[in-house]
Amino acid sequence: MCDPKRPLLCRCRASNFVLGFGGLTLIFMAMGLVFLTTGSYAAAITGTPTPSVPVTGDLMAVGRGSDYEIYLFNIDGRAAVNLTQDAESDKAAVWSPDGSKIAFASTRDGDSDIYVMDGDGSNVTNLTANDEIFDTFPLWSPDGSKILFESYRDDNWDLFVINADGSHEANLTQQADTDNEACWSPDGSKVAFVAARDGNSEIYVMNADGSSKINLTYNAGRDDSLVWSPDGTKIAFVSDRDGNNEVYVMDANGSGQVNLSQNSAFDYAPAWSPDGSKIAFVSSRSLGGWEIFLMNPDGTDLFNLSDDPFEDQDPTWSPDGSMLALQTNRDGNREIYIVNADGSDPRNISNSPDVDEDNPVWRPVPIN
């Protein structure tokens, strides 16, 4: 279901459902460069941010290449700051629910471990520190007390949870088949995830302690790329049960499974708006490239948000639902754009023609 070149598109973005913000901040990832500016990007240099560049911002994202870095910047394109500044790969960055910390995966200690740092890049802590074990894709619990992550151990992918201070690590799935793509329910009481334990990829749900695992989809097709609705009553997901990749929705107990996209094109990466009134998704149905569409939760009122012949992917709602961030190649390389929810005023906010960025993540709430 997922674009194999964009594995984060399949992962849960639960932090986007946190409301009550008064400003915007993004994190992005870029390859091996620090961009320092007080207006537009006038220079791209390696090194350490100068004190004149504030460590605040609206979005973070990650860049691809031999050296991934996590950057923080404002939606007006000013004050991009390299938060990680490490020679190894730093990926899969996610904000804590209160917007004060960032969890991410890094290979800086040899293997891939789960790290946490403050929102300004300080106080970096390795939570897992496991030799020859691959830990990745961290996800904060809605109350910020725990971090769920994927781990490859004993030749198998399982889902683990750990306290935010690194204590009490536990294997939630303990299954010989692959378990991944986990997503907390909005109230933190359950975890939905993808597993192949019944012979093909299905969507399961379990209690937050790993008990009472239930197969929700039970279908011969492949089901994955799940995301809870903000009120926790429904789950959007992707399935090929009708012969091609479509966006579906079901009740949280697995009932009422409905094909929303109903198109012969490749549709994937559903993302609920914070108020639950819209679902954004990526589709190949128009103009020969990847486009971002919006629709109502019942599949009606389809709208092409990006509407251009380029590859637009990774839609991510701002916490108030007024804008979406996305990554696009419309300027020749992958850049981070933001666009109003009605499709107006698309603008490049990464403005870095020499590097690629993707996987934008909004800060859930402002730091006062």
C-alpha positions in Angstrom: 0.0 0.0 0.0 2.7 2.4 1.0 5.0 4.2 -1.4 8.2 2.2 -0.6 10.3 5.3 -1.1 8.2 7.2 1.5 7.7 4.8 4.4 6.7 7.5 6.8 3.6 8.1 4.7 2.2 4.9 6.2 2.8 5.9 9.8 0.4 7.5 12.2 0.4 11.3 12.7 -1.7 11.3 15.9 -0.1 14.5 17.2 -1.9 16.5 14.5 -5.1 16.0 16.5 -3.9 18.1 19.4 -5.8 21.4 19.4 -5.5 24.7 21.3 -2.6 26.3 19.4 -1.9 30.0 18.8 1.0 29.7 16.4 2.5 27.4 13.8 5.8 25.4 13.9 7.1 22.8 11.5 10.0 20.4 11.6 11.6 19.1 8.4 14.6 17.0 7.6 17.3 18.0 5.1 20.5 16.5 3.9 23.7 17.7 5.6 23.2 21.5 5.5 22.2 24.2 7.9 20.3 27.1 6.5 20.8 30.4 8.3 18.9 33.5 7.4 16.9 36.4 8.8 14.7 36.8 5.7 14.9 34.5 2.7 17.5 31.7 2.4 20.5 33.7 1.4 23.1 31.1 2.3 23.5 27.4 2.9 26.4 26.6 5.0 27.6 23.8 7.3 28.2 24.5 10.9 26.3 25.6 14.1 23.4 28.0 14.2 24.4 31.5 15.3 22.7 33.0 18.3 20.8 35.4 16.1 18.7 32.5 14.7 16.0 31.7 17.3 15.4 28.0 18.0 11.6 28.3 17.5 9.4 27.4 14.7 6.3 25.9 13.3 7.3 22.8 11.4 9.9 20.1 11.4 10.8 17.7 8.6 13.5 15.3 7.4 15.7 15.3 4.4 16.9 12.3 2.4 20.5 11.3 1.4 23.6 10.0 3.1 23.0 12.2 6.1 19.5 13.0 7.3 19.0 15.9 9.7 16.0 17.2 11.6 15.3 20.9 11.0 12.9 23.4 12.6 11.6 26.4 10.8 8.8 29.0 10.6 6.0 28.9 8.0 7.3 32.1 6.5 10.6 30.4 5.7 12.7 32.2 8.2 15.0 30.9 10.9 15.6 27.3 9.8 17.6 25.6 12.5 19.4 22.2 12.3 18.4 20.5 15.5 20.4 17.3 15.3 23.8 18.3 13.7 25.1 14.7 13.6 27.1 12.8 11.0 24.7 9.9 11.1 21.0 9.6 10.1 18.3 11.2 12.2 14.8 10.3 11.1 11.1 9.7 12.0 10.8 12.8 14.1 7.6 13.4 16.1 6.6 16.1 18.5 5.4 15.3 22.1 1.7 16.2 22.6 2.6 19.4 24.4 5.1 20.5 21.7 8.1 20.7 24.1 10.1 17.6 23.1 10.9 15.6 20.0 11.3 11.8 19.7 13.3 10.4 16.8 15.3 7.5 15.5 19.1 7.8 15.0 22.0 5.7 14.0 24.5 7.9 15.8 25.5 5.1 18.3 26.0 2.5 15.6 22.5 0.9 15.3 19.1 2.6 15.2 17.9 3.7 18.6 15.0 5.9 19.9 16.1 9.3 21.2 14.3 12.2 22.8 15.5 15.8 22.8 14.0 19.2 23.8 12.3 21.2 21.1 15.4 23.3 20.6 17.7 20.3 20.0 19.2 20.2 23.5 19.3 17.4 26.1 19.5 14.5 23.6 18.9 11.2 25.3 19.1 7.7 24.0 16.1 5.8 25.4 16.7 2.3 24.0 20.5 2.0 23.6 20.3 -1.6 22.3 23.3 -3.0 20.6 22.6 -4.6 17.2 18.9 -4.0 17.5 17.0 -1.7 15.1 14.5 0.6 16.8 12.5 3.1 14.7 9.3 5.0 14.2 8.6 6.4 17.7 5.1 7.6 18.5 4.1 9.5 21.7 1.1 8.4 23.7 -1.6 11.1 23.8 -0.7 12.0 27.4 3.0 12.1 26.6 4.0 9.6 29.2 5.0 6.7 26.9 6.6 6.2 23.5 5.5 3.4 21.2 8.1 2.2 18.6 8.9 -0.6 16.1 11.8 -2.9 16.8 13.5 -5.6 14.8 14.7 -8.2 17.2 15.2 -12.0 16.8 14.6 -11.7 13.1 11.1 -10.2 13.5 9.4 -6.8 13.8 7.5 -6.2 17.1 5.8 -3.2 18.7 7.4 -2.0 22.0 6.5 0.7 24.4 8.7 2.6 26.8 8.2 5.3 29.3 9.2 8.7 28.1 12.2 8.7 30.5 13.5 5.4 29.1 12.2 3.1 31.8 10.0 0.0 31.7 10.4 -1.1 28.1 7.9 -3.8 27.1 7.1 -5.9 24.0 3.4 -5.5 23.3 3.0 -7.9 20.4 5.4 -10.8 21.0 4.5 -12.5 17.7 6.6 -14.4 15.2 5.0 -12.4 12.3 5.6 -8.8 11.5 3.8 -6.2 13.6 4.1 -2.5 12.6 2.4 0.8 11.6 1.1 1.3 15.1 -1.2 4.2 16.0 -2.5 5.2 19.5 -6.2 5.8 19.9 -6.9 9.5 20.7 -7.7 8.6 24.4 -4.5 6.4 24.7 -6.5 3.3 25.8 -5.8 1.3 22.6 -3.3 0.8 19.9 -4.2 -0.1 16.3 -1.5 -1.8 14.2 -0.8 -3.8 11.1 0.1 -7.5 11.3 0.5 -10.5 9.0 -0.3 -13.1 11.6 -3.4 -14.4 9.8 -1.6 -14.8 6.5 -1.8 -11.3 5.0 -1.6 -7.8 6.3 -4.6 -7.0 8.5 -5.5 -4.2 10.9 -5.6 -5.2 14.5 -6.4 -3.4 17.7 -5.2 -4.1 21.2 -5.3 -2.6 24.7 -2.5 -0.2 25.5 -0.8 -2.9 27.6 -0.8 -5.4 24.7 -3.8 -7.5 25.8 -6.9 -8.4 23.9 -5.7 -8.3 20.3 -8.5 -8.3 17.7 -8.4 -8.5 13.9 -10.6 -5.7 12.7 -10.4 -6.2 8.9 -10.4 -9.9 8.4 -10.1 -9.7 4.6 -8.2 -11.5 1.9 -6.8 -8.2 0.6 -4.0 -6.2 2.1 -5.1 -3.6 4.7 -2.7 -1.0 6.2 -1.9 2.7 6.5 -4.3 3.2 9.3 -5.2 6.4 11.2 -7.8 7.0 13.9 -10.4 9.7 13.6 -9.9 12.5 16.1 -12.9 11.4 18.2 -11.7 7.8 18.2 -14.9 6.3 16.7 -13.5 5.5 13.3 -10.3 4.3 11.5 -9.4 5.3 8.0 -7.1 2.8 6.2 -5.9 1.6 2.8 -6.9 -1.7 1.2 -6.4 -3.5 -2.1 -9.4 -5.8 -1.5 -11.2 -4.4 -4.6 -8.3 -5.0 -6.9 -6.4 -1.7 -6.4 -5.4 0.6 -3.6 -8.3 2.5 -2.1 -9.0 4.6 1.0 -11.5 2.9 3.3 -13.1 3.8 6.6 -14.5 1.6 9.4 -15.9 1.9 12.8 -13.4 1.5 15.6 -14.7 -2.0 16.3 -14.2 -3.1 12.7 -17.8 -2.8 11.5 -19.1 -0.7 8.7 -16.1 -1.0 6.3 -16.7 1.3 3.3 -14.6 2.1 0.2 -14.4 5.9 0.2 -12.2 6.6 -2.8 -13.7 4.2 -5.4 -11.3 4.9 -8.2 -9.0 2.8 -10.4 -6.0 4.9 -9.4 -3.6 4.3 -6.6 -5.0 6.0 -3.5 -3.2 6.0 -0.1 -1.9 7.9 3.0 -5.3 9.1 4.5 -5.1 11.9 7.0 -8.0 13.2 9.1 -8.5 16.9 9.6 -8.3 17.9 13.3 -12.1 18.4 13.5 -12.8 15.1 11.7 -14.8 16.8 8.9 -12.3 15.9 6.1 -9.9 13.2 5.0 -6.8 14.2 2.9 -5.2 11.5 0.8 -2.7 11.0 -2.0 -3.9 9.8 -5.4 -2.5 9.1 -8.9 -5.9 9.7 -10.6 -5.1 13.2 -12.1 -2.6 14.7 -14.5 -0.3 11.7 -14.4 1.4 12.6 -11.1 0.7 12.3 -7.4 -2.0 14.7 -6.2 -3.5 15.5 -2.7 -7.2 15.3 -2.5 -9.7 16.1 0.2 -13.1 14.4 0.8 -15.7 14.2 3.5 -15.6 11.1 5.8 -18.3 9.5 3.7 -16.4 10.0 0.4 -18.4 12.9 -0.9 -17.3 16.4 -1.9 -14.0 15.3 -3.5 -11.6 18.2 -4.1 -8.1 18.2 -5.7 -6.1 20.3 -3.3 -2.7 20.5 -5.1 -4.0 20.4 -8.7 -0.7 20.4 -10.6 1.2 17.8 -12.8 4.0 17.2 -10.2 4.4 14.8 -7.3 2.7 16.1 -4.2 2.7 13.8 -1.2 2.7 13.6 2.6 -0.3 15.8 3.5 -0.2 16.9 7.1 -2.9 19.1 8.7 -2.0 22.1 10.8 -3.4 21.8 14.3 -6.3 24.2 13.7 -7.1 22.6 10.3 -6.7 25.8 8.3 -3.7 24.7 6.3 -1.8 21.6 5.2 1.9 21.0 4.8 3.1 18.7 2.0 6.2 17.7 0.1 6.4 18.3 -3.6 8.9 18.3 -6.5 7.3 21.1 -8.4 10.5 23.2 -8.0 12.7 20.5 -9.3 13.6 18.9 -6.0 11.6 17.9 -2.9 10.5 20.9 -1.0 8.1 21.6 1.9 5.0 23.6 0.9 2.1 24.8 2.9 -1.3 25.5 1.4 -4.6 26.8 2.7 -7.3 24.1 3.2 -9.2 25.5 0.3 -6.2 25.0 -2.0 -5.3 28.7 -2.1 -1.9 30.3 -1.6 0.5 27.4 -2.0 4.0 28.5 -1.0 7.5 27.0 -0.6 8.7 27.4 2.9 11.9 25.3 2.8 13.4 27.1 -0.2 16.5 24.9 -0.4 17.1 24.0 -4.1 20.3 22.0 -3.2 18.8 19.5 -0.8 15.6 17.4 -0.5 13.1 17.7 2.4 10.1 15.7 3.3 7.9 14.3 6.2 6.7 17.7 7.6 5.4 17.5 11.2 3.5 20.4 12.8 4.2 21.4 16.4 1.0 20.5 18.2 0.8 23.6 20.5 2.9 26.7 20.8 5.7 27.1 23.4 4.8 30.1 25.4 
